[in-house]
Amino acid sequence: MGLGDLKRWMARPRVWEREIRRFERIDRAHPPAPSAILFTGSSSIRFWSTLAADMRPLYVLNRGFGGAHAEHVTYFADRIVYTRAPRAIVLYAGDNDLGRLSPRSVSGVVEDFEDFVAAMRERLGAELPIYLLSIKPTPLRASQWPRMERANQGLVALAARDPHLHYVDVATPMLDGHGRARRELFRWDGLHLNGAGYALWTSIVRPRLLADFGEEAHL
């Protein structure tokens, strides 16, 4: 398989079918309570193994999968989002979308986020709170960071047009004084967050959700 073939393969949503089926099996065996704050997106969500404890006493559900792109989450929304009747959605995607193996442009990725929001609005209502976590800088993808910054600017503009769509900046605190990703926040691969990285995200995301929901999001 050449690089071009690999890029096309990684861009196909159905690459993640096995993981989506795993969610469906889990939900059949242990149906989640309704009205969770649903976290979804790529491996930054998938590997957030301490999410439930980190967000406590908020009730959250982790539906991150693979190296998903924003468009992949939209593709699978009828199986991992709509059926959960979430109280709110927290989405993280973008660094895979703009990584070396993706053919997507900056404008195309911002449009993918816009399509996601439009799909959620159509099925779940115009007032559903949606939180877009900024695309994170990483040591591994340092050369792509300028493009990711431009995409983040697009997400800021997108959120400015919708009072129930919120941009949450987890990226800026991840940069050092030279504008580079802080290596101590990442696993050995320079891509995925370690415990310190998730602790930083928790310190940003949890207070925001608590301020917006308070006791309403408790089980």
C-alpha positions in Angstrom: 0.0 0.0 0.0 1.5 3.3 -1.1 1.2 6.6 0.9 -1.7 7.8 -1.3 -3.6 4.6 -0.8 -3.0 4.8 3.0 -4.3 8.4 3.1 -7.4 7.4 1.3 -7.9 4.3 3.6 -7.5 6.4 6.7 -10.0 9.0 5.5 -12.8 6.4 5.2 -15.2 6.4 8.1 -15.8 2.7 8.1 -12.2 2.1 9.1 -13.6 2.5 12.7 -16.6 0.1 12.3 -15.2 -2.4 14.8 -15.0 0.3 17.5 -18.5 1.5 16.8 -19.8 -2.0 17.1 -18.0 -2.4 20.4 -19.8 0.7 21.8 -23.1 -0.9 20.7 -22.3 -4.1 22.5 -21.4 -2.2 25.6 -24.6 -0.2 25.5 -26.7 -3.3 25.0 -25.1 -5.0 28.0 -25.1 -1.9 30.2 -27.4 0.8 28.9 -26.1 4.2 29.9 -28.4 6.5 31.8 -29.9 9.3 29.6 -28.8 12.9 29.5 -25.1 12.4 29.8 -22.6 15.0 28.7 -21.2 13.0 25.7 -17.5 13.3 24.9 -16.6 12.1 21.4 -14.0 12.5 18.8 -10.5 11.0 18.2 -8.0 9.2 20.4 -7.5 12.2 22.7 -11.0 11.3 23.9 -10.7 7.6 23.5 -7.6 7.4 25.7 -9.1 9.6 28.4 -9.5 6.6 30.7 -10.0 8.8 33.8 -12.7 11.0 32.1 -15.6 9.9 34.4 -13.5 10.5 37.5 -12.0 13.7 36.2 -15.4 15.2 35.5 -17.1 14.0 38.6 -19.7 14.9 39.9 -20.8 15.6 36.3 -22.2 12.5 34.5 -20.2 12.0 31.3 -20.0 9.3 28.6 -16.9 8.6 26.6 -17.5 7.8 22.9 -14.1 8.6 21.5 -12.8 6.2 18.8 -9.7 5.5 16.8 -8.0 8.3 15.1 -11.4 9.8 14.1 -11.8 12.9 12.0 -14.7 15.3 12.6 -16.5 14.0 9.5 -16.2 10.4 10.9 -18.1 11.4 14.1 -20.8 12.9 12.0 -20.9 9.7 9.9 -21.5 7.6 13.0 -23.6 10.0 14.9 -26.8 8.0 14.5 -25.1 5.1 16.4 -23.0 6.9 19.1 -24.7 10.3 19.6 -28.4 10.5 18.7 -29.4 7.3 20.5 -27.8 8.6 23.7 -30.0 11.7 24.0 -27.1 13.7 25.4 -27.5 16.8 27.6 -24.5 18.3 25.8 -21.7 17.2 23.5 -17.9 17.8 23.8 -16.1 17.1 20.6 -12.3 16.8 20.0 -11.0 16.2 16.5 -8.7 18.0 14.1 -5.2 16.9 14.5 -5.7 13.7 12.6 -7.8 15.6 10.1 -4.8 17.8 9.3 -2.0 15.2 9.9 0.4 13.9 7.3 -1.9 11.0 6.4 -4.9 13.2 5.7 -5.8 14.8 2.4 -8.0 17.5 4.1 -7.4 21.2 3.8 -7.8 23.7 6.6 -11.0 25.1 5.2 -12.3 21.6 4.5 -11.7 20.6 8.1 -13.5 23.7 9.4 -16.4 22.8 7.1 -16.4 19.3 8.6 -16.9 20.8 12.0 -19.6 23.0 10.6 -21.3 20.0 9.1 -21.1 18.2 12.5 -22.8 21.1 14.3 -25.5 21.3 11.6 -26.3 17.6 11.9 -26.5 17.9 15.7 -28.8 20.9 15.4 -31.1 19.1 12.9 -31.5 16.0 15.1 -31.0 17.2 18.7 -32.2 20.8 18.6 -30.9 24.3 18.1 -30.2 24.8 21.8 -28.1 21.7 22.6 -24.8 22.9 24.1 -21.9 21.8 22.0 -18.3 22.3 23.1 -15.5 22.3 20.5 -12.1 21.6 22.1 -9.4 23.4 20.2 -7.0 21.3 18.1 -4.0 20.6 20.2 -0.3 21.2 19.4 1.9 18.1 19.5 5.6 17.5 19.3 5.1 14.9 16.6 3.1 17.2 14.3 4.9 20.4 15.0 5.2 21.1 11.3 1.4 21.0 10.9 0.8 23.3 13.9 0.4 26.5 11.8 -2.4 24.9 9.8 -4.0 23.7 13.0 -3.9 27.2 14.4 -5.7 28.5 11.3 -8.3 25.7 11.7 -8.7 26.8 15.4 -9.3 30.3 14.2 -12.1 28.9 12.0 -13.6 27.1 15.0 -13.6 30.4 16.9 -15.5 32.1 14.1 -17.9 29.2 13.9 -18.7 29.4 17.6 -19.2 33.1 17.4 -22.2 32.6 15.1 -24.1 30.2 17.5 -24.8 31.1 21.1 -25.0 27.4 22.0 -21.8 26.5 20.4 -18.7 27.0 22.5 -15.0 27.0 21.7 -12.8 25.8 24.5 -9.1 26.6 24.2 -7.1 23.7 25.5 -4.2 24.5 23.0 -2.7 27.7 24.4 -1.8 26.3 27.8 -0.1 23.4 26.0 2.4 25.7 24.4 5.8 26.7 26.0 7.3 30.2 25.9 8.6 29.6 22.4 5.2 28.6 21.0 6.0 24.9 20.9 4.1 22.0 22.4 5.1 21.2 26.0 6.8 17.8 25.7 6.0 16.9 29.4 2.3 16.7 28.5 2.7 13.8 26.1 3.4 10.1 26.0 6.6 8.7 24.4 5.1 9.1 20.9 4.8 12.9 21.1 1.2 12.6 20.0 -1.1 11.3 22.7 -1.6 13.0 26.1 -0.2 11.5 29.3 -1.5 11.9 32.8 -0.2 15.5 33.0 -1.8 16.4 29.7 -5.2 15.1 30.8 -4.9 16.8 34.2 -4.4 20.1 32.3 -7.4 19.4 30.1 -9.4 18.6 33.2 -8.5 21.9 34.8 -9.9 23.7 31.8 -12.9 21.6 30.7 -14.4 20.6 34.1 -14.8 24.1 35.5 -16.4 25.3 32.3 -19.0 22.5 32.3 -19.6 22.9 36.1 -20.2 26.6 35.5 -22.7 25.9 32.7 -24.5 22.9 34.2 -23.9 22.8 38.0 -26.2 20.3 39.7 -28.2 19.7 36.5 -25.6 17.3 35.1 -25.3 15.1 38.2 -26.6 11.6 38.2 
